[in-house]
Amino acid sequence: MLATPIYQLRDILPNGLTVEAVVWQVPVAVPGCSHPYKYRLYCGRAGTCLVRYDNERGKGDHKHLGNLEVPYGFVSIERLMADFIADVERLGG
């Protein structure tokens, strides 16, 4: 079984923020994660990353807030999206 895309979005908001979100269901959890999803959620402006959630191989679930990288406690896709949207809204999106 290959990775199956389950969510994809790309939008430029009126305030100039670019929001991108891609989530795949994977047959085997990404090393460092305990769930069957691979994701990349991004919000930035003019090429500068302001918020990014992802789960890189070996790093597991984490998020970037500007230059700061912190662990992220993955619960569900719904919670992941809600947390990401809350961070985007804090940026005025």
C-alpha atoms as an extended CHARMM CRD file, in Angstrom:
* protein
*
        93  EXT
         1         1  MET       CA              0.0000000000        0.0000000000        0.0000000000  PROA      1               0.0000000000
         2         2  LEU       CA              1.2500000000        3.4560000000       -0.9070000000  PROA      2               0.0000000000
         3         3  ALA       CA              0.6890000000        6.7190000000        0.9090000000  PROA      3               0.0000000000
         4         4  THR       CA             -2.8730000000        7.9230000000        0.3340000000  PROA      4               0.0000000000
         5         5  PRO       CA             -3.5390000000       11.6660000000        0.2630000000  PROA      5               0.0000000000
         6         6  ILE       CA             -6.4260000000       12.5060000000        2.6110000000  PROA      6               0.0000000000
         7         7  TYR       CA             -6.2640000000       16.3160000000        2.7490000000  PROA      7               0.0000000000
         8         8  GLN       CA             -4.7180000000       19.0280000000        0.5900000000  PROA      8               0.0000000000
         9         9  LEU       CA             -5.1280000000       22.8190000000        0.6810000000  PROA      9               0.0000000000
        10        10  ARG       CA             -3.2320000000       25.8000000000       -0.6700000000  PROA      10              0.0000000000
        11        11  ASP       CA             -4.5840000000       29.3120000000       -0.1840000000  PROA      11              0.0000000000
        12        12  ILE       CA             -3.3450000000       32.8740000000       -0.0540000000  PROA      12              0.0000000000
        13        13  LEU       CA             -5.3140000000       34.8740000000        2.4910000000  PROA      13              0.0000000000
        14        14  PRO       CA             -6.2950000000       38.5440000000        1.9910000000  PROA      14              0.0000000000
        15        15  ASN       CA             -3.6070000000       39.6160000000        4.5000000000  PROA      15              0.0000000000
        16        16  GLY       CA             -0.8700000000       37.9920000000        2.3900000000  PROA      16              0.0000000000
        17        17  LEU       CA             -0.4280000000       34.8150000000        4.4450000000  PROA      17              0.0000000000
        18        18  THR       CA              0.1320000000       31.6630000000        2.4140000000  PROA      18              0.0000000000
        19        19  VAL       CA             -1.4320000000       28.5700000000        3.9830000000  PROA      19              0.0000000000
        20        20  GLU       CA             -0.6220000000       25.0670000000        2.7690000000  PROA      20              0.0000000000
        21        21  ALA       CA             -1.6970000000       21.7780000000        4.3110000000  PROA      21              0.0000000000
        22        22  VAL       CA             -1.0580000000       18.2500000000        3.0880000000  PROA      22              0.0000000000
        23        23  VAL       CA             -1.8810000000       15.0640000000        5.0140000000  PROA      23              0.0000000000
        24        24  TRP       CA             -1.2880000000       11.4930000000        3.8270000000  PROA      24              0.0000000000
        25        25  GLN       CA             -2.2460000000        8.1960000000        5.3980000000  PROA      25              0.0000000000
        26        26  VAL       CA              0.8020000000        5.9300000000        5.2980000000  PROA      26              0.0000000000
        27        27  PRO       CA              0.9990000000        2.1470000000        5.5910000000  PROA      27              0.0000000000
        28        28  VAL       CA              3.7200000000        2.3170000000        8.2780000000  PROA      28              0.0000000000
        29        29  ALA       CA              4.1430000000        5.0820000000       10.8540000000  PROA      29              0.0000000000
        30        30  VAL       CA              6.9260000000        7.5810000000       10.1920000000  PROA      30              0.0000000000
        31        31  PRO       CA              9.8550000000        6.7270000000       12.5290000000  PROA      31              0.0000000000
        32        32  GLY       CA              9.3550000000        8.6990000000       15.7330000000  PROA      32              0.0000000000
        33        33  CYS       CA              5.5260000000        8.6930000000       15.4200000000  PROA      33              0.0000000000
        34        34  SER       CA              2.8540000000        6.2940000000       16.6500000000  PROA      34              0.0000000000
        35        35  HSD       CA              0.1350000000        7.1090000000       14.0840000000  PROA      35              0.0000000000
        36        36  PRO       CA             -0.3800000000        6.2860000000       10.3890000000  PROA      36              0.0000000000
        37        37  TYR       CA             -0.1090000000        9.8570000000        9.0340000000  PROA      37              0.0000000000
        38        38  LYS       CA              2.5170000000       11.9890000000        7.3430000000  PROA      38              0.0000000000
        39        39  TYR       CA              1.7470000000       15.7060000000        7.2900000000  PROA      39              0.0000000000
        40        40  ARG       CA              3.0680000000       19.1330000000        6.4470000000  PROA      40              0.0000000000
        41        41  LEU       CA              1.1080000000       22.2370000000        7.4870000000  PROA      41              0.0000000000
        42        42  TYR       CA              2.6360000000       25.5970000000        6.6140000000  PROA      42              0.0000000000
        43        43  CYS       CA              1.8070000000       29.2710000000        7.0780000000  PROA      43              0.0000000000
        44        44  GLY       CA              4.1360000000       31.9880000000        5.9140000000  PROA      44              0.0000000000
        45        45  ARG       CA              4.4330000000       35.3830000000        4.2810000000  PROA      45              0.0000000000
        46        46  ALA       CA              6.7810000000       36.5090000000        1.5120000000  PROA      46              0.0000000000
        47        47  GLY       CA              8.7360000000       33.2450000000        1.7030000000  PROA      47              0.0000000000
        48        48  THR       CA              9.2310000000       33.3940000000        5.4860000000  PROA      48              0.0000000000
        49        49  CYS       CA              7.8720000000       30.4880000000        7.5190000000  PROA      49              0.0000000000
        50        50  LEU       CA              5.8080000000       31.7010000000       10.4550000000  PROA      50              0.0000000000
        51        51  VAL       CA              4.2000000000       28.3980000000       11.5500000000  PROA      51              0.0000000000
        52        52  ARG       CA              4.8550000000       24.8500000000       10.3360000000  PROA      52              0.0000000000
        53        53  TYR       CA              3.7040000000       21.5110000000       11.6980000000  PROA      53              0.0000000000
        54        54  ASP       CA              5.3470000000       18.3620000000       10.3650000000  PROA      54              0.0000000000
        55        55  ASN       CA              6.5890000000       14.9250000000       11.2890000000  PROA      55              0.0000000000
        56        56  GLU       CA              9.9870000000       14.3020000000        9.7920000000  PROA      56              0.0000000000
        57        57  ARG       CA             11.5490000000       10.8780000000        9.8830000000  PROA      57              0.0000000000
        58        58  GLY       CA             13.4130000000       10.5260000000       13.1800000000  PROA      58              0.0000000000
        59        59  LYS       CA             12.1380000000       13.8190000000       14.6370000000  PROA      59              0.0000000000
        60        60  GLY       CA              8.5310000000       12.7670000000       15.0580000000  PROA      60              0.0000000000
        61        61  ASP       CA              5.6900000000       15.2240000000       15.5360000000  PROA      61              0.0000000000
        62        62  HSD       CA              6.8030000000       18.8200000000       16.0400000000  PROA      62              0.0000000000
        63        63  LYS       CA              6.0270000000       22.3750000000       15.0890000000  PROA      63              0.0000000000
        64        64  HSD       CA              8.0080000000       25.4350000000       14.1420000000  PROA      64              0.0000000000
        65        65  LEU       CA              7.0280000000       28.8640000000       15.4230000000  PROA      65              0.0000000000
        66        66  GLY       CA              9.3140000000       31.2140000000       13.5420000000  PROA      66              0.0000000000
        67        67  ASN       CA             12.8210000000       29.9320000000       14.3120000000  PROA      67              0.0000000000
        68        68  LEU       CA             11.7000000000       27.9480000000       17.3710000000  PROA      68              0.0000000000
        69        69  GLU       CA             11.0910000000       24.1870000000       17.0050000000  PROA      69              0.0000000000
        70        70  VAL       CA              9.0500000000       22.4300000000       19.7030000000  PROA      70              0.0000000000
        71        71  PRO       CA              7.5890000000       18.9150000000       20.0980000000  PROA      71              0.0000000000
        72        72  TYR       CA              3.9180000000       18.5230000000       19.1910000000  PROA      72              0.0000000000
        73        73  GLY       CA              1.6480000000       16.0580000000       20.9950000000  PROA      73              0.0000000000
        74        74  PHE       CA             -0.3190000000       14.4550000000       18.1470000000  PROA      74              0.0000000000
        75        75  VAL       CA             -3.8150000000       13.3220000000       19.1910000000  PROA      75              0.0000000000
        76        76  SER       CA             -5.7810000000       13.1680000000       15.9210000000  PROA      76              0.0000000000
        77        77  ILE       CA             -5.9500000000       14.7470000000       12.4740000000  PROA      77              0.0000000000
        78        78  GLU       CA             -8.8970000000       16.8570000000       13.6430000000  PROA      78              0.0000000000
        79        79  ARG       CA             -6.9340000000       18.1780000000       16.6360000000  PROA      79              0.0000000000
        80        80  LEU       CA             -3.8480000000       18.7720000000       14.4610000000  PROA      80              0.0000000000
        81        81  MET       CA             -5.8760000000       20.9010000000       12.0440000000  PROA      81              0.0000000000
        82        82  ALA       CA             -7.5910000000       22.7890000000       14.8940000000  PROA      82              0.0000000000
        83        83  ASP       CA             -4.2330000000       23.5840000000       16.5380000000  PROA      83              0.0000000000
        84        84  PHE       CA             -2.7440000000       24.7190000000       13.2180000000  PROA      84              0.0000000000
        85        85  ILE       CA             -5.7670000000       26.9170000000       12.4310000000  PROA      85              0.0000000000
        86        86  ALA       CA             -5.5570000000       28.4760000000       15.9140000000  PROA      86              0.0000000000
        87        87  ASP       CA             -1.9020000000       29.3680000000       15.2800000000  PROA      87              0.0000000000
        88        88  VAL       CA             -2.7660000000       30.8390000000       11.8580000000  PROA      88              0.0000000000
        89        89  GLU       CA             -5.5850000000       32.8780000000       13.4220000000  PROA      89              0.0000000000
        90        90  ARG       CA             -3.1550000000       34.2570000000       16.0170000000  PROA      90              0.0000000000
        91        91  LEU       CA             -1.1340000000       35.5760000000       13.0710000000  PROA      91              0.0000000000
        92        92  GLY       CA             -4.2310000000       37.3840000000       11.7980000000  PROA      92              0.0000000000
        93        93  GLY       CA             -5.2520000000       34.7400000000        9.2700000000  PROA      93              0.0000000000
